[in-house]
Amino acid sequence: MADSSFDIVSKVDKMEASNALTMAQKEIEQRYDFKGTDASIEWSGEKVLMKANSDDRVNAILDVFQSKLVKRGISLKSLDAGKPFASGKEYRIEASLKQGIEQDQAKKISKIIREEAPKSVKAQIQGDELRVQSKSRDDLQETIALLKGKDLEVDLQFVNFR
């Protein structure tokens, strides 16, 4: 019997993120506290750029964007937002969406699997994702439950379960 396997990935659906940004733009245009403040949120290449005329307002834009991401099913662990910085007369925040599992995080996940998952389960790092294999599908499902219970710094999805 062949080994069963699944992949652990960390990906953000670009379309959902774009929809969340569009919804945030609409809310910012309509909200009374943003009137006349030149507040905006937009894509700047692969990053999201938020601008406003004060530190508090640019943080409020970030809060609006985060709430829209959550409504769209995107984990805030995938959002890497910087601190507000002054740029001329306006304040800005640059944020990016994390794609893939970084090497150190992949090693942490692999170590958790080695130490706490059933012994038949093996994990190997393949670029920015992990492949987990075992003869027993039950052991693999137990491993998924184990990882979902851990508080990791990265948003994980479990795909290609075969």
C-alpha positions, 0 to 999 in steps of 0.5 A, a space after each residue: 500500500 502506498 503512503 498517504 500524504 498531504 501538504 502544509 501551505 500558507 497562501 492568501 487568495 489574492 482575489 479575496 484580499 483584493 475584495 477586502 481592500 475594495 470593501 475597505 476603500 468603500 467604507 473609508 469613502 463613506 465614513 464621516 470621520 474620514 471626510 476631508 482627511 485624504 484617507 486612502 488605501 490602495 495596492 502599491 505593487 504587491 504591498 497595501 499602502 494606507 495614507 491619512 493626515 494623522 497617525 490615529 487615522 492611518 491606524 483606523 484605516 488599518 483596523 477597517 482593512 483588518 476587519 474586512 480581511 477577517 470577514 473574507 476568511 483571511 487570517 490576520 497572521 497573513 498580514 504583515 503591517 508596519 508601523 505608521 511613518 510620516 511622509 511629508 504632511 501625511 502618515 503611511 502604513 505599508 502592509 504586505 500579505 505573507 505567501 509561503 512558509 518561511 524556512 525557520 517556521 517550516 523547521 519549527 513545524 517539522 520539529 513539532 511533527 517529529 516530537 508530538 505526532 505519531 511515529 509513522 508520520 514523516 515531514 519534509 520541507 519542500 521550498 515554502 511548503 511541507 509534505 507530510 507522509 504516513 502509511 496511516 490516514 488516521 495518523 495524518 488526520 491526528 497530525 492535522 488536528 495537532 497542528 491546528 491546536 498549536 498557536 503558530 505565527 503563520 496561517 496554515 492550510 492543509 491541501 492535497 490530502 491523498 
